Amino acid sequence: MRHIAIVGSGPAGYYTAEAALKAFGPGNEGAVRVDIFDMLPVPFGLIRSGVAPDHQSIKAVSRRYEKVALDDRVRFVGNVAIGRDVSVDELRGLYDAVVLATGAPRDRPLGVPGEELGNVFGSAAFVGWYNGHPQFAQLAPDLSGKTAAIIGMGNVALDVARILAKTPGEFSGSDIVAHALDALADSNIERIFILGRRGPHQIAMTPKELGELGELDRAAPLVRARDLPDLREDEALEPGQRKSVSHLRAFAAAGEAARAGKPVTIDFVFNVTSKALHGAGRVEAIDLERTRLAAGRSVATGETFRLPVDLVVSCIGYRTVPIPGVPFDEAGGRFANEDGRIAPGLYCVGWARRGPSGTIGTNRPDGYAVVELVEADLAAASAGEKQGGAGFDALAAERGLDVVSFTDWKRIEEAETIAAREGAPREKFVDVGAMIKARG
Ligand code: NAP
């Protein structure tokens, strides 16, 4: 029997579990047991807390993870934080392989003066707020001002802009949490700047997601034709990027007419970098410096200007949270690893391995690849010596840990479904105590 611990129940964790079931299934080593740990009492990580609440079709992938979760050889071990309740070394003593699939839930800092001012948030916090992550549910961003600045031109920037721009009606069918829906319904934001440090050809926005900005009820994008490169230069772009840029061109061509009757403008500002944030307690302005492209990189020009803003959300990427005792690559913001191997018996996968890039599906080959490493390492080791889940249960009992199982989660989920407003799939619990209580 092989015992595998996976830390993190998001996409990378479940694809790894799926791969482990296949690799160690009947006919190959006979048997495997997989424990999937999560610090929250609820599973699915990024799917629940990261993917935008109005992108329900993307969230539907959790049904595939549920199939894995319901396999007899797999357990969900919720409400247990590895590195706090149980150390990585303890897990390594109990399981043949420990795979860290903890994602990258911490904001990469902007690194400019004034970042600590009120109403300045990183996207992990802001997205966590509207998705009801217990750590960020109390964020209470002030949306009473007229102007928001979003820093970065990736898909998270698009998510944040779209959520800020939508009417309450446009959230029907979504699982945006009530506190965010209420705050957004009262929002006064009229101008949402999306600030990019490079140009239109360097955006990191995918076509489908960018196209959505052109279909909003009360908001429309503003792209200035003068900011776009010559059309012929688009030919050098790879097809997906060319499609994204064609959306920018369509927004520019639609011009003022497309914004008539739409009180909210999503204003694309290219080639600017943030220098400082100002305000008395709460942010009031951002100092920007114009940049130019040199060999694909953004280079400051020395020309600066000040933009008054009431809210800032920086969407410039994420970092993995270090775990005591696990080597960390500070520059990369992820665990130090070689193709997923940190040390014999200790691995990482997904964003915790390669950083925050790619789609949810990218984690599938990642999960299968890390299990190949585990298989190769285990082939060289003797089987049957580790205690696995039974050993963990004894440790959990000794420490008085309140472990939440998948059956418990299904009860929590049922309570969330019953509490849903009309047309919504669920009303999430936004604090751990309420989740535990709902387990019954
Ligand atoms: P991302 O795609 O890496 O984009 C980050 C953006 O921030 C880039 O425009 C980058 O500009 C900019 N940036 C980085 N450091 C900066 C700095 N110091 N100052 C100013 N700008 C800076 O990251 P993301 O938007 O967080 O998305 C993470 C991953 O999740 C991506 O793979 C994304 O596609 C995926 N995702 C997908 C969806 C979806 O709906 N399909 C939704 C959300 C996220 P440079 O290019 O100049 O570095």
Residues whose N, C-alpha, C, O or C-beta is under 5 A from the ligand:
A	BS01	NAP	L110 G152 M153 G154 N155 V156 A157 R197 R198 Q202 A204 E209 C315 I316 G317 P356 S357 G358 T359
